[in-house]
């Protein structure tokens, strides 16, 4: 009986290892395809989860990150700030008041304090804590692209973040989001000429400025100036067009399934959509055969 039990356990261990190996292989294949598609397949509409948003978990939490990876989301948008002692953490707001059970500015608090507060979700205190940027990198490596939204235009913080990215060999996974401070683009390119940079364009004039810089792989536009002609110019340059479902279209979707996303998809040149409803958007795109 003992021998039979040993054989059973041993065989099941091999099955478990085989399953994990196949799962890891499949995930690596998907990720390699994702990186390739980002550059070469503009018809693959990519889904970006705003603040790593998920209905079950707090924003900018590691639990939300894991959930989005499991869903097959293409890009995580996360917010990075520096603590008083220089630790890079995930936090959207200037203070921790709204998203945690603590109080104070991120920049006024040491990480030893920040790491002990709990994140809040739907007005409930959770077991999740404020993650470090490095903890995010460790989880996301080889699984999902990351849009890094720095809340301060701080060259020192940018360099520190890039050092961590390089340490984990994740340069190809990262998008650096730049608001209107386009002077940061040369700084980032000095760190790594191949790094993907996503400038924000608030007008057609901004688009023209960005296209003159050259080599940009994705531009975050405002819907207010969407016109087919200028969008064609962006796509002809080899760049993707990132736009938001946040607010208007997400709200329409909450009220009536497929209403918001179908209206947004009428803007045919947009091929990265940022949303607070990543699972619903993935389902919509897959039904319409615009996402693998």
N, C-alpha and C positions, 0 to 999 in steps of 0.2 A: 504493500500500500504506500509506504514511504517513497519507494523508488518510482512508483507511478506518479505520485505527487511532484517529485523532483522533475520528472520528464515533462509533466504538464506545465509547471512553472517555467521551466527552461524554454519550452516551445513557445509559450505565451510571451516570454521576454523577447524572444527573437521577432515575434509578430509585432510587438509594440515598437521595437527598434526599427523594423522595416517600415512601419506606418509613419514614424517620426521622420525617417530618412526621405521617404516619398513626399511627405508634406513639406519638408524643408526644400527639396528639389523643386517642387511645384511652385513654391513661394519665390524661390530665386529666379525661376524662369519667368514668372509674372513680372517681377521687379525689373529684370533685364529688358523685357518687352516694354515696360512702362517708360524707362529712360530713353529707349530707342524711339518710341512713339512720340514722346514729348517733342523731339526735334524733327522727326521725319514723317509723322502721320497726323496732319492737321485735322483729319476727319474724325479722329478719336477725341470726342468731347470729354474733357477731364473734369473731375469733381474735386473741389477743394472744400474741406470742412473748416468753417470759420471758428477760430479759437479751439480747434479740435472738438467742435461741438458734438454732443450726443445727448438725446433726451434722458438717458439713464444716469449720466455722470456729470460732475462739475466741469465747467470750461477750463481749458488749459491743465487738465489733470492727466496723470498717466493712465488711469482707467479708461478715460475717453480716447486716449491715443491708441491703446490696445484694441478697443472696440472698433475704431475706424479702420485699423489695419485688417482686422478680421472681416469687416464688411467689404473690403476691396476698394476703399477710397483711394484716390490717386495722390492727393496732396493734403497735408495738414498745414493749416495756417496757425501759427503760434506767436505769442507776444513775449518779448524778452525785455527784462529790466535788470539793472544791477543793484545789489544790496549795498548797504553802507560799507561793508568790508569787501566789496568787489565781486561777490558771487553772482553769476548770471542765473536768473530764475525765470519761470514762466508766470507772467502776471500782466493782464491787460491794463488795469487802472493804475494811476499814480499811487493810490493807497490800497491797502488790503481790506478796507472796511466793507465793501460790497460783497466780496467773494469769499471771505473767511470769517471766523469768529474772533479775529484779532482787530487791532486798530493801528493806524499809522502809515506814514509814507514808506514805500519799499526802500527808497534811498536813505532813509533815516534809521533803518533797522538792520542789525547784523543778521547773517544767515542763521546763526544759532537760535535766534528768536523766530525768524520766518519759518523754519522747518518744523516748529512745534505747533503752529496753528493749524486748524482744520479747515478744509475747503467747504463751502456751503453750496448746496444744490436744491433748487425749488424751496428755498427758505429753511432747509433742514441741514444740520451739521452732519458731515460725512466722515468717514475714516480716512479720506484722501488728504494729503498734505501738499504744500507748494513744492513743485518739482524743480530741480535744477535743470538747466539747459543740457548739461552733460548726461543726466539720467534719461532725458528724452532721446538723445542721440543713441544711447546704448540700446534702447528698446526699438527704435525705428530703423536702425542700420540694416540696409539691404531689403527693406520692406515697403517703404513709402517715401514720396518726396516731401520736403519740408519747406514751407514758405516762412522765413524768419522775419518777423515784423519788429524791428527795434523801435522802442518807444522814445528813445533819445538819440539824436544825431551825434553820437559820441564815437569818434574814430578809435579811441582806446578800447571801448567795449566791442566794436566791430572786429578789431584785431584779436581781442581775447576770444571772441566767438569763433573766429576763423581758425585760431590755434587749436581749439577743441575739435572743430570739424576735421581739420587735417590729422590730428592725433588718431581719430577714429576712421580715417580714410573714407570720408563721406562727401567729398567735394562735389561729386556728380549728383548727389541727392538734393542739394540745397539751392533754394532761390533766396537771394537777398532782396528784400523789398525796400525801395527808396521812395520817400514821399516826393518833395519838390527840391530836395537838396542834391541836385545832379552832380555837384562837385565831389560827392562821395564815390561816384563811379570809377574815376581814375585810381582812387585809393584802393578800392576792392580789386581792381585789375592789376595793381602793383603786387597785391598779395598772391593773386592767381589769375592769369589772363583768361582762363577758361571758365571761371566761375559764372554761374547764371545770375543775372541781375534783373530784377523786375521794377522798372521805374513806374511811378504813378503819373498819368497824364490827366490833367484837369480840363484840357481844351485841345482843339486841333493844332493850335500853336505849339503846345507842349509836345504833341505827337511829332511834329516836324523837327523840333529840337532833338528829341530822342532818336529819331531816325538818322539824323546827321551824325550823332555819336557813333552809330554803327555797332554791329555785333550783338545787339540786344535780342534775346530769345523769347521774351514775353513782355507785354505792356499792359498794365492795369488801367483800363479806361473808365471814364464816367459815361453812363448811358445818355446823359444830357446832350452830348455832341456826336452820338452815333449816327454816322452817315455811311452808306455802302462804299462811296468813293474813297474816303480816308481809311476805312477798314481794309479795303482791297490793297491800299498802299502798305499798310502794316503787314498783312499776310504775305504780300509779294516780297517783303524784306526778309521773310523767313521767321518772323516772330509770331508767337501766339497772342491771342486777344483774351484778356482776363476781364470778366465783369461780374457784378454781384447780383445774386437773387435775394440778398438780404433785404429785409423790409418788405417792399411792395410785392414781389413775386412769391417769396416765402409765405407771406400772409395770405395771399390768394390761394396758395396751395393748401394751407391749413383749413381754409373755408371750403374749398372744393378741389378734390383730387385732380391733378394734371392741368388745372386751369392756369396757374402761374407759370409753370415750367414750359407749357406749350406756347404761351405768349412770348416768353423770353427767347425761345428757340426760333421765333420768327426773325430775330436778329441773327442771320445765318452765319456771320463771320466770327461770332463769339465762340471760342473753343476751350475756354476754361471758365467754369462757373463756380463761384464761391457761395456757399449756402449754410444755413443753420439746420438744414434738413438733408444731410448727405445720404441717408438710407433711401429716402423717398426719391431723391434726384437720381440715384443710381438705378433704381427700379424703373423710373420713367425712361431714362436713356437706353437701358437694356431692352425695354419693350419696343423702343423705336430704332433699335439696332445701330446706335451711335456710341455704344460703350461695350467693350468685350465682357 
